[in-house]
Amino acid sequence: MPLIEVIEVTKKYRKGDESITPLDAVSLEIEQGEFISLMGSSGTGKSTLLNMIASIDRPDSGRIIIDGTEITSLSRTRLAKWRAENLGYIFQTHNLVPVLTAYENIELPLLLLPISASERKRRIEVALRAVDLLDRADHYPRQLSGGQEQRVGIARAIVSHPKVVVADEPTGDLDPVTSRQILDLLKRLNEQLNVTLLMVTHDADAALVADKQFRLDHGHLVQTGRTEVPVQSREIHKQHRD
Ligand SMILES: Nc1ncnc2c1ncn2[C@@H]1O[C@H](COP(=O)(O)OP(=O)(O)OP(=O)(O)O)[C@@H](O)[C@H]1O
């Protein structure tokens, strides 16, 4: 069974007298451990779809089921709990709290979970190591480069071991070299930690880092490509899952 099932999701907005339908009966299945990219012209509904899957927004019709839970039918209170336990969100601009250190920013989502202080510390250190920033734990955002700030944002998104991580143009604010480093990092987290990732991007090269590429166009979602996974890396994936 796929980890994420988006079933015939429709979302309409009114703009004055006009009605627009960024998502028109969109369906999508994402397997555990898959890395999916989503492209499309500006205003086609990429963020809308991402936010539906992140349970921040609700469809007008259709259902979204994640790991057996129909998130489109949960109450607001249960959704907030579901999000804290299951979702990581990587923003275009990292959205770090300026008065907190890298360590404290990464700790924030863990404060919503029923885990001990020692387990929190352990997870933060694992996340800092995963993004190669252990030596910057006590730095404030203003003391970090743009790429390092985004890596803190990524560590914060994965620290609670979410089932799903969504990224809305995670390289949109970065120069080409730093963008490539962030994409390589996302790919590594996907392959080594088996993180399931859905990334919105405007950059066709960035989209190719994902296993499958999709495009939104006039309310419809089409798959535009599939990156061949080398046999060796497929084997590593399998071992990780077994
Ligand atoms: N809360 C809202 N109320 C009214 N219209 C909205 C709302 N949110 C989004 N829209 C409209 O829905 C359409 C899709 O928006 P969305 O932000 O999902 O597009 P996008 O593909 O992510 O765009 P971009 O690439 O520019 O970020 C746009 O026309 C937008 O203006």
The ligand as an SDF file (V2000), in Angstrom:
LIG
                    3D

 31 33  0  0  0  0  0  0  0  0999 V2000
   -6.1570   31.3250    0.2590 N   0  0  0  0  0  0  0  0  0  0  0  0
   -6.3530   31.6100   -1.0440 C   0  0  0  0  0  0  0  0  0  0  0  0
   -7.3960   32.3500   -1.4440 N   0  0  0  0  0  0  0  0  0  0  0  0
   -7.6170   32.6140   -2.7580 C   0  0  0  0  0  0  0  0  0  0  0  0
   -6.8320   32.1610   -3.7590 N   0  0  0  0  0  0  0  0  0  0  0  0
   -5.7630   31.4140   -3.4170 C   0  0  0  0  0  0  0  0  0  0  0  0
   -5.4720   31.0990   -2.0500 C   0  0  0  0  0  0  0  0  0  0  0  0
   -4.3400   30.3350   -2.0230 N   0  0  0  0  0  0  0  0  0  0  0  0
   -3.9570   30.1940   -3.3160 C   0  0  0  0  0  0  0  0  0  0  0  0
   -4.8170   30.8340   -4.1500 N   0  0  0  0  0  0  0  0  0  0  0  0
   -4.7390   30.8750   -5.6080 C   0  0  0  0  0  0  0  0  0  0  0  0
   -4.6570   29.5300   -6.0710 O   0  0  0  0  0  0  0  0  0  0  0  0
   -3.7440   29.4270   -7.1680 C   0  0  0  0  0  0  0  0  0  0  0  0
   -2.6480   28.4190   -6.8350 C   0  0  0  0  0  0  0  0  0  0  0  0
   -1.7930   28.9800   -5.8230 O   0  0  0  0  0  0  0  0  0  0  0  0
   -0.4610   28.2370   -5.3450 P   0  0  0  0  0  0  0  0  0  0  0  0
    0.1960   29.1430   -4.3590 O   0  0  0  0  0  0  0  0  0  0  0  0
   -0.8060   26.8650   -4.9180 O   0  0  0  0  0  0  0  0  0  0  0  0
    0.3650   28.1840   -6.6910 O   0  0  0  0  0  0  0  0  0  0  0  0
    1.8900   27.7720   -6.9490 P   0  0  0  0  0  0  0  0  0  0  0  0
    1.8820   26.8730   -8.1320 O   0  0  0  0  0  0  0  0  0  0  0  0
    2.4810   27.2380   -5.6870 O   0  0  0  0  0  0  0  0  0  0  0  0
    2.5140   29.1720   -7.3120 O   0  0  0  0  0  0  0  0  0  0  0  0
    4.0270   29.7340   -7.1660 P   0  0  0  0  0  0  0  0  0  0  0  0
    4.8870   28.8820   -8.0630 O   0  0  0  0  0  0  0  0  0  0  0  0
    3.9190   31.1380   -7.6660 O   0  0  0  0  0  0  0  0  0  0  0  0
    4.3970   29.6360   -5.7150 O   0  0  0  0  0  0  0  0  0  0  0  0
   -3.2370   30.8330   -7.4200 C   0  0  0  0  0  0  0  0  0  0  0  0
   -4.0100   31.4150   -8.4480 O   0  0  0  0  0  0  0  0  0  0  0  0
   -3.4940   31.5560   -6.1170 C   0  0  0  0  0  0  0  0  0  0  0  0
   -3.6900   32.9180   -6.3050 O   0  0  0  0  0  0  0  0  0  0  0  0
  1  2  1  0
  2  3  1  0
  2  7  2  0
  3  4  2  0
  4  5  1  0
  5  6  2  0
  6  7  1  0
  6 10  1  0
  7  8  1  0
  8  9  2  0
  9 10  1  0
 10 11  1  0
 11 12  1  0
 11 30  1  0
 12 13  1  0
 13 14  1  0
 13 28  1  0
 14 15  1  0
 15 16  1  0
 16 17  2  0
 16 18  1  0
 16 19  1  0
 19 20  1  0
 20 21  2  0
 20 22  1  0
 20 23  1  0
 23 24  1  0
 24 25  2  0
 24 26  1  0
 24 27  1  0
 28 29  1  0
 28 30  1  0
 30 31  1  0
M  END
$$$$
